[in-house]
Amino acid sequence: MTDWFGGKDAVAQMKAGNDLLMPGVAGQKKAILDAVNNGSLPIADLNTNAERLVTLVLRSPSYKKTAFTNQPDLKAHAIISRTAAAEGRVLLKK
C-alpha cells in the first residue's frame, strides 16, 4: 500500500506488487486500465494484487467478527511489535 499520493507511476507500482494505491485517483485508474488494454500490464499482476488484498480482508478480525476487548494482551502485543520492528528494519549501506 502506498502512503497517500505516494509514487508517480501506477502501472510500475502494480507490476512491483504494490497492491493498493492510496487514495486512488482517476489518473491512476486510467493508467492501469490503459496498460491492461494495451498489454503492457498483465492482468495476472492485478489478479495477484487483488488476491493478496482479499486474503488480508478475509483474515482480518473485523471480517471474522472477532469480539472486541478493552483488555488486550499487552505483553503478547509488545512481543509481536518488537519482532515486526526487528524483522522490518532496513540496513542502508553508503
Backbone torsions as a table, in degrees:
resi	resn	phi	psi	omega
1	MET	NA	139.5	176.8
2	THR	-84.9	158.9	165.6
3	ASP	-70.9	166.9	-177.0
4	TRP	-58.6	120.8	179.4
5	PHE	63.7	22.3	177.8
6	GLY	-75.1	138.0	177.9
7	GLY	90.7	156.8	-177.4
8	LYS	-121.5	-13.5	-175.6
9	ASP	-128.0	94.9	-175.5
10	ALA	-59.5	-38.1	-179.1
11	VAL	-66.0	-46.5	177.9
12	ALA	-61.6	-37.6	179.2
13	GLN	-64.8	-41.8	178.2
14	MET	-63.6	-43.7	179.6
15	LYS	-63.3	-33.5	-178.0
16	ALA	-79.9	-3.4	177.4
17	GLY	93.8	16.6	174.2
18	ASN	-79.3	106.8	-169.7
19	ASP	-76.0	-23.3	-172.5
20	LEU	-145.6	118.3	176.9
21	LEU	-95.4	123.2	-177.1
22	MET	-109.7	136.5	0.3
23	PRO	-86.1	-1.4	-176.9
24	GLY	84.5	112.8	-178.4
25	VAL	-122.4	163.2	-175.5
26	ALA	-56.1	-38.9	-179.5
27	GLY	-63.3	-37.0	177.5
28	GLN	-67.6	-44.2	178.6
29	LYS	-58.7	-45.9	-179.9
30	LYS	-62.3	-44.7	-179.6
31	ALA	-61.1	-42.2	-179.6
32	ILE	-67.1	-46.2	179.2
33	LEU	-63.0	-43.3	177.9
34	ASP	-60.4	-42.7	-179.3
35	ALA	-66.4	-38.1	176.2
36	VAL	-65.5	-45.7	-177.5
37	ASN	-66.2	-32.2	179.8
38	ASN	-93.5	1.1	174.9
39	GLY	86.6	1.5	-178.5
40	SER	-83.5	-11.2	174.3
41	LEU	-126.9	109.5	-179.6
42	PRO	-64.3	135.0	177.8
43	ILE	-59.6	-26.2	177.7
44	ALA	-60.8	-34.8	177.2
45	ASP	-63.7	-44.2	179.1
46	LEU	-67.6	-37.3	177.3
47	ASN	-62.1	-40.8	177.7
48	THR	-63.0	-46.0	178.9
49	ASN	-60.5	-45.5	-179.3
50	ALA	-64.5	-40.5	179.6
51	GLU	-61.7	-41.5	179.3
52	ARG	-65.4	-38.9	178.3
53	LEU	-66.5	-44.5	179.5
54	VAL	-64.0	-40.5	177.5
55	THR	-59.9	-42.7	178.1
56	LEU	-60.8	-45.2	179.1
57	VAL	-62.6	-45.4	-177.5
58	LEU	-65.2	-25.0	178.6
59	ARG	-89.3	-8.5	-174.1
60	SER	-71.1	147.3	177.6
61	PRO	-58.9	-36.0	179.6
62	SER	-62.7	-46.0	-179.8
63	TYR	-64.8	-38.2	-179.2
64	LYS	-79.2	-2.4	179.7
65	LYS	58.7	40.9	177.0
66	THR	-65.5	134.6	-178.3
67	ALA	-64.0	136.5	177.3
68	PHE	-76.4	144.4	176.1
69	THR	-138.1	144.0	173.2
70	ASN	-94.4	11.4	179.7
71	GLN	-128.5	67.0	-179.7
72	PRO	-68.2	159.0	177.3
73	ASP	-81.3	87.2	-173.7
74	LEU	-63.1	-35.0	179.8
75	LYS	-65.4	-46.5	179.1
76	ALA	-64.8	-40.1	-179.9
77	HIS	-66.7	-35.9	177.5
78	ALA	-63.7	-39.5	178.4
79	ILE	-64.7	-45.0	179.0
80	ILE	-61.9	-45.5	-179.4
81	SER	-62.1	-43.2	-179.6
82	ARG	-64.7	-42.2	179.5
83	THR	-64.9	-45.0	179.7
84	ALA	-61.7	-41.9	179.3
85	ALA	-63.9	-43.2	-179.3
86	ALA	-66.0	-41.5	-178.2
87	GLU	-76.5	-20.9	-176.4
88	GLY	-94.7	-1.5	-178.2
89	ARG	-71.3	154.0	179.1
90	VAL	-124.0	128.1	178.6
91	LEU	-97.2	118.3	179.8
92	LEU	-99.0	136.6	179.6
93	LYS	-114.7	132.5	-178.2
94	LYS	-87.5	NA	NA
